[in-house]
Amino acid sequence: MIIRNAEIKDRESLEEICFNTRTGSLLNVEDKKGFTYRWVTNYVENFIDFCFVAEDNNEIIGYIVSTPNTEKQEELYYNKSGINIIRTITVLENLLEEYPAHLHINLTSKTRGKGVGTKLIESMENKLIESGIKGVHLGVMADNEIAFSFYKKNGFNVIKNQILDNNQGSVLFMGKILA
Ligand SMILES: CC(C)(COP(=O)(O)OP(=O)(O)OC[C@H]1O[C@@H](n2cnc3c(N)ncnc32)[C@H](O)[C@@H]1OP(=O)(O)O)[C@@H](O)C(=O)NCCC(=O)NCCS
């Protein structure tokens, strides 16, 4: 297994993992192209230096996509998709100054629990540090206990709890200051 920088040619493999591992209410999503553009492809298109893959025997088994600049990423995403998402700045407000980067990580189910996620996080953090970025955040559904433990173990702490409308649970924003 190796961790390497993502390349444009990896895009389809990342989209497959992204779509095939969705859970819960996301299983109802039918617009695969829109879904994967939102969660993976726009990062690969615009911030490829901050995206990494785990590869085993020439097969991509997991990825981390990230951006050093959340406001820029959201603007580029909106310009291309026309979809006006709730901007992170309206949720995190001035916390975004401390944690300007964000990430999404996903592994195929057979890859989980073997330290691969930790290696992907480390690769991304090294790149962010090298680029002078001082903090990174993410959002995780409060009921995703495995991911929550994973982020805690990797040094992230809760910086904001956003309760969603209509009993949809809550999103925990977690942040880490990079040395
Ligand atoms: C969350 C995810 C990226 C973690 O990656 P991973 O390679 O499985 O995690 P690691 O093997 O590096 O584990 C590191 C730590 O995470 C926690 N962890 C990992 N799997 C766990 C599990 N099944 N139960 C409880 N804690 C777990 C542990 O603290 C672990 O440390 P330990 O090995 O010393 O106990 C991966 O499980 C995944 O892709 N999940 C599905 C997608 C997802 O939920 N993404 C996050 C959305 S916000």
The ligand as a Gaussian input file, in Angstrom:
#p B3LYP/6-31G(d) Opt

LIG

0 1
 C      -13.084000       7.357000       9.383000
 C      -11.977000       6.644000       8.562000
 C      -11.391000       7.622000       7.542000
 C      -10.876000       6.205000       9.552000
 O       -9.763000       5.671000       8.843000
 P       -9.113000       4.287000       9.325000
 O       -7.951000       3.976000       8.449000
 O      -10.208000       3.278000       9.381000
 O       -8.618000       4.650000      10.797000
 P       -7.235000       4.187000      11.467000
 O       -7.058000       2.707000      11.252000
 O       -6.142000       5.087000      10.990000
 O       -7.552000       4.415000      13.023000
 C       -7.060000       5.494000      13.789000
 C       -7.927000       5.640000      15.025000
 O       -9.282000       5.891000      14.649000
 C      -10.188000       5.254000      15.584000
 N      -10.922000       4.170000      14.925000
 C      -10.700000       3.660000      13.690000
 N      -11.602000       2.674000      13.426000
 C      -12.373000       2.550000      14.541000
 C      -13.485000       1.706000      14.880000
 N      -13.958000       0.786000      14.033000
 N      -14.069000       1.876000      16.097000
 C      -13.609000       2.816000      16.969000
 N      -12.551000       3.645000      16.695000
 C      -11.955000       3.503000      15.494000
 C       -9.298000       4.676000      16.654000
 O       -9.091000       5.673000      17.651000
 C       -8.012000       4.419000      15.908000
 O       -6.877000       4.381000      16.745000
 P       -6.360000       2.936000      17.295000
 O       -6.088000       2.117000      16.071000
 O       -5.154000       3.285000      18.068000
 O       -7.488000       2.385000      18.108000
 C      -12.536000       5.391000       7.844000
 O      -13.013000       4.478000       8.793000
 C      -13.620000       5.671000       6.817000
 O      -13.323000       5.890000       5.646000
 N      -14.903000       5.670000       7.245000
 C      -16.037000       5.871000       6.342000
 C      -16.110000       7.272000       5.779000
 C      -16.246000       8.318000       6.852000
 O      -16.949000       8.158000       7.834000
 N      -15.516000       9.418000       6.610000
 C      -15.553000      10.558000       7.505000
 C      -16.739000      11.389000       7.200000
 S      -16.738000      12.869000       8.193000

